[in-house]
């Protein structure tokens, strides 16, 4: 991604991809792995040579990639992180904000927070409440954000087989163009 416009386009494609691909993840213990499988599939559709961590489920210990601090990342070798994701099966405020906070401190053009809404009657109200929690948390927790980065909050609500997707997605893009610079002549100096 070379511009804020590119990051926004990828974020929008991500939301559309998730809305078309997510299946019943309600009450399933493999919530996280299923989400990561979808994210790996999405990164493959971009065809940009990005790699993912975790790279695949059920990988032998000797084949595991280096550990990262986030649940999922996609990165381009020798370039940097493309997408960072946190996936929280619980839907209480503390659990969501604990995971969401990790996204505040990573330099990534697209940051995804996936969580569940479970109240059939008030699913939309619950999704908007989660949006309000994260918005307020962002404003009170961190004061520096990178220009152009996009936060996506994706609230999964599974309404059943054969029914329309009722997931709720929100996005927030930090104003400005990306400010990535390569190291040209800078060198480490002894201190």
N, C-alpha and C positions, 0 to 999 in steps of 0.2 A: 504494500500500500504506500503510495507516494503522496497522498494528499488527504485532507480531512473529508473531502467529497468521496474518495475511495473508501475510507473507513465507514462512512455513513452508508454507502451502497452495500458493503459487506455485511454490516449490521442488519440492514433491511432484508438482504438475502437470507441471513441466518434465521430471522424471525419467520419468514415464509417457509423455509426449509423445515424448521421445527414444527410449525403448524401443520404441515403436510405429512410429517413422518412420525410424530409422537403417537405412541399407542398406550394402552392402559398401563400406567405406572403407579396407580393408586393402590396402596396396601401391598406393594411388592418389595421384598427385601433387596432385589437387584436394581433398585432405582438408579443408583449412581452408575453402575456399569452400563445400563441401558442408555443413559444420557451420554456417557462417554462414547459408546458405539456410534450414536447419532452424530456427535461432534466430529469424530474421526471421519465418518462418511461425508459430512459437510465440507471438511477441509479438503478431502479428496476431490470434491466437485469443483473446487476453486482452481485446481490444476496449476498451482504456483510452486510446487516443490517443497511445501511446508511439511515438517515432521511434527508428531504429536507425542505428548506424554500424558498419561500412560499410553504407550504405543499400541498395546492390544491387551485384551483381558486374558488371563490365564497364561501369562508369559513365564517361562522358566526363570528362576532367580538369577541365573548367570546371564540371561539375556535382557534383564530389566534396564531401562534407561536410567540416567542420573535422576536423583530425587529433586523435585521442585517443591516450592512452598504452596502451590495452588493445586486444586483438584485436577485440573486439566489445563494444558497449554498446547498451542500449536505455534511452532516457530520455524523460521527459515534459517538454516545453518548459515553462519557468517553474516547474517543480517539482523536477526532479533526476533522477539516475540511478536506474533501476529494476533493471537486470540488467547485470552485467559478466561477460565470459567471456574465458578464455584457452584456446587450442586448440593442443596440441602433438602433432605426428605422431610424433616420436621417443618412445621409451619408456625412455630411460636416466634415471637419477636426476637428474643435473645438469640436463638439458634440462627435465624436468618441474618441478623446484623453481625453476629460473630464471624460468619463466613463472608458476608459482603465487605466487611472491613478490609479483608485481605486484598480485595480488588482495588481499594483506594490507593494502595502503595506500589502497585506494579506499573511499569511503563509498558503499555500495550495499547495498540490502536482500538481494539474492540475488547470489552470486558463484559462477560455474561454472568448474571446471577440467575440460577434456576431454582425454583421452589414450588411447593404445591399449595393449592387452595382446595379445601375439602367440603365446604359448606354448600350443599346443593341449592339451598334457597338463596343464600347471600354470597355466592361465589364472586360476583363482580365487586360487591362491596368489600369483601375480604382482599381481593387483588388490589383495589385502590388503597386500602389501609396499608398493605405491605409497601406499595409505592410511596405513600406518605412517610412511613417509617424510614425507608432508605433515603428519601430526599432530605428529610430533617437530619438524619445521621450524617449524610455527606456534608451538609452545611455546618454541622457542629464538630465534626471530627477531623477534617483535613482541609487545609486552606490552599494547597497547591495542587493544581491539576495540569496535565499536559494539554496544550492546545490541540484540538481536533479529535481527541479520543472520544469514543462512544461507549456509554454504559447501556446495556440492555438488561432489563428486568423481565424475566419470562416466568409467568405464574401458570403452572400446569393444572388444568381442571379437566379430568377425564369424564365425559358424560355417557360413555358406554359405546359398545359396538354399533356401527352403522349410523351413529349420530354425528352431527356437525361438531367440529373442534370448537371447544369453548375456552381455549387457553387465552390468557390475557398477556399482552406484551407492551412494554413501555420502553422508550429510549431517551437518553439525554446525551447531547453532544456538547462538549466543551468548546466554546467559541475560539476560532482561530485556526491557522494552518499548522501542520506539523512542523516541528523544529528539530528534526534529527540531523546530526552532523557527524560525519566520519572524522576519525583522528587523522590529521594531515601531518603536522610537524610536531605535535605535542609529544613529549617523552616523560617517562617517570624520572624524577630527580630524588636523589638521596636527601633525607631530611633528618 
